[in-house]
């Protein structure tokens, strides 16, 4: 497929969210490092683990691809309601654009948060990155955060420490396989909250104090833990996050398979104390 010309749009994208998912195992790093800017290439080469290198590279390529693709959307193509759209990015799809175009899209980190520049100009969109078990994902939106986690059995302390009694009761409302999926989903929600930057001086060790309220009916998301393929069929609902007496309303979109959970979060309004 021939590479596309440089997109002509330079305004921030409307209030939607685009998500890209890329299997790091499908990449040949020696071929795709030329898609990186010089600064990105330096950061990439500094990574010691080959596994980490692949996941890091896949995440950056996913960001660059969905950004270039998204710039081409006309205002009429935007959704009025917030709902993420998912692209399963493949090496073949990366060929839609020339390597020099990818180089013009740079992902850097400022105070621990990734940000985006296009042709040397800082963009207003926020980006979020996550990876798990060789799968990397990225999102572009305004204020959104993303997390992907593999549905794997954890040690007993994971379930005992990180969740409130209400959260445990919600997750343990069915058979063990389903409960493990729901606990993993709760973890992706808390990870997404952490990436939003709302939890002050917080890390994953702060998760026991973070309470998720208004959880959806288990049947509303039950189709995902029976699925074998990740789809664009997101379930979207509103939750509230409580931390130290403060409450923040958020929109949450989730999709997944029986082995993988992908959660996207969009903050709503301000914090209520």
Secondary structure, 3 states (H helix, E strand, C coil): CCCECCCCCCCCCCCCCEEEEEEHHHCCHHHHHHHCCHHHHHHHHHCCCHHHHHHHHHHHHHHHHHHHHHHCCCHHHCCCCCCCEEEEECHHHHCCECHHHHHCEEEEEECCEEEEEECCEECCCEEEEEEECCEEEEEEECCEEEEEEECCCCCHHHHHHCCCHHHHHHHCCCCHHHHHHHHHHHHHHHHHHHHHCCCCCCCHHHHHHCEEECCCCHHHHCCHHHCCCCCCCCEEEEEEEEECCEEEEEEEEEEECCCEEEEEEEEEEEEEC
